Amino acid sequence: MAASAVRHLRAAGSPTAVEPLPRPVLRAVRDDERPPLDPAEFRRVLGHFASGVTVVTALAPEGPAGFACQSFASLSLDPPLVAFMVARTSTTWPRIAAAGSFCVNVLGAGQDGLCRSFAVSGADKFAGVDWTPAPATGAPRLTGAPAWIDCAITAVHTGGDHLIVVGRVEALDAAEDGEPLLFHRGRFGRFSRLDG
């Protein structure tokens, strides 16, 4: 999947596409080695790390596409880069890759319903959702999201069962106030300041 995204970017004339990293050598775990982690335990422990919630969108050739994403981060200030991770099995990712660009919509407290609608596979995720085109790429900028980051895809790397997508920030903006939507241990929550 990473190689096909890079081929698409190169065919589209993107001068910044890079070759994906080589796949790691896979081998069976020997009897004297620790067996693989239980996926449920992995999720349980990593669920203790609270994260913000975003919706990554793109204006694909066949219309708007998007998915809910917790694995988003700033990557570099100079040049301005961000990254998100997406499962290789995602049916939305090929549409975003074909667009060659994306908009990260940072969700605010009270937008958990919007997040849930973008987390469902196979549904019309944009039904009843208001959006405007982001200024640089035209990717959907969701109405009411307290912050948005408009990006061009510059690299795609393999990362186990996920892809690591790097984007160059072309435009961004945020509201002066508003609380973020948080996700922790399988539940949505709000930010609360500590006084003292």
C-alpha positions, -999 to 999 in steps of 0.1 A, spaced: 0 0 0 28 25 8 45 17 -25 13 23 -44 8 57 -27 43 67 -36 38 56 -72 5 76 -73 23 107 -59 51 104 -84 27 100 -113 8 131 -101 41 150 -103 48 154 -66 85 163 -64 87 154 -27 76 118 -28 101 94 -14 106 57 -16 91 37 13 114 22 38 124 -15 31 101 -40 48 116 -55 80 127 -91 79 100 -112 94 107 -144 111 90 -168 135 95 -164 173 118 -191 186 109 -211 217 134 -192 239 121 -158 228 92 -139 243 60 -146 223 41 -118 207 20 -95 229 -16 -102 233 -34 -75 212 -61 -69 238 -34 -63 265 -15 -40 241 -47 -19 235 -55 -19 273 -21 -6 283 -18 19 255 -53 31 262 -39 48 293 -23 74 270 -49 101 265 -51 116 230 -69 142 210 -93 133 183 -92 143 147 -110 136 114 -87 134 84 -104 144 52 -96 147 15 -114 157 -16 -110 125 -37 -118 123 -74 -151 106 -65 -161 130 -37 -152 138 -1 -135 111 20 -126 110 57 -120 89 88 -116 94 126 -80 94 137 -64 96 171 -28 89 159 -20 124 147 10 145 157 31 175 147 64 163 133 86 193 123 85 231 126 110 237 97 97 226 73 62 225 88 52 188 88 26 167 105 19 130 105 -9 106 110 -11 68 111 -38 48 92 -45 11 91 -34 -7 59 -69 -22 58 -85 12 57 -109 16 27 -107 54 30 -69 57 28 -67 49 -9 -91 77 -17 -70 101 4 -38 89 -13 -54 95 -47 -62 131 -36 -25 136 -27 -36 160 1 -56 161 33 -70 183 60 -68 174 97 -98 186 116 -91 188 153 -124 180 171 -137 199 201 -155 188 232 -190 179 223 -181 166 188 -179 129 199 -210 122 177 -192 136 147 -162 114 155 -184 83 158 -199 90 124 -164 91 108 -153 60 126 -180 38 109 -168 19 78 -189 17 47 -214 45 55 -218 79 39 -197 97 65 -205 132 50 -243 128 52 -256 158 70 -221 172 77 -214 208 69 -180 216 54 -161 241 34 -130 236 12 -97 242 29 -79 270 12 -48 252 -2 -61 218 -11 -99 220 -12 -100 191 14 -132 193 36 -128 216 65 -155 205 90 -177 232 103 -173 237 141 -139 220 144 -118 243 166 -87 238 145 -77 226 110 -44 218 92 -44 217 54 -16 195 40 0 180 9 12 144 12 50 143 11 58 107 22 43 74 32 62 49 54 54 14 65 48 8 102 37 -27 109 0 -30 102 -3 8 97 11 34 73 27 66 85 16 95 64 36 127 64 21 159 52 36 194 45 14 221 61 1 245 35 -25 264 56 -39 262 91 -61 281 116 -76 277 150 -102 293 172 -90 314 201 -110 293 226 -127 260 230 -119 227 247 -106 197 228 -123 163 225 -101 137 243 -101 99 241 -89 78 271 -94 42 278 -121 37 253 -141 68 263 -145 104 252 -138 132 277 -130 169 281 -99 188 292 -99 201 328 -72 226 340 -53 220 372 -52 250 394 -24 255 418 
